[in-house]
Amino acid sequence: MQATIGTVPASQSISRAMSWAGRVISALAVLFLVFDGVIKVMNIQPVVDASILLGLPVDRAPSMGVLLLACVAVHLIPRTAVLGVILLTGYLGGAIALQVRVGTEPFSLVFPLILGALLWGGLLLRDLQLRGLLLRQS
């Protein structure tokens, strides 16, 4: 009988190339989200303009930035990375809903989807247990 880690046989491991690919893919999304969170905290003029366009109170942008940065921080901790990507998926879903509500161009709808796909894809490449859970052969 073979030992398992969660739903993954203990003999399986992640190659260095796959692990690094996951880190790079995740880093692309994380860098953008950190940038977005910081400019929201700073509440610079483009953030104020976007808030007005989306019908959001301008004074809420800094708290949204703090929330985003907190979710990113949870994602960056290896033990809580799955929780972080779930929280970020919810955040990005809210961004899509706001964009749909105001009828923006298609890129504004697709970009949060791309970020979410990068976050999940990067995590799947570097987390053996998550891959075993989500990609389990039945």
Secondary structure, 3 states (H helix, E strand, C coil): CCCEECCEECCCCCCHHHHHHHHHHHHHHHHHHHHHHHHHHHCCHHHHHHHHHHCCCHHHHHHHHHHHHHHHHHHHCHHHHHHHHHHHHHHHHHHHHHHHHHCCCHHHHHHHHHHHHHHHHHHHHHCHHHHHHHCCCC
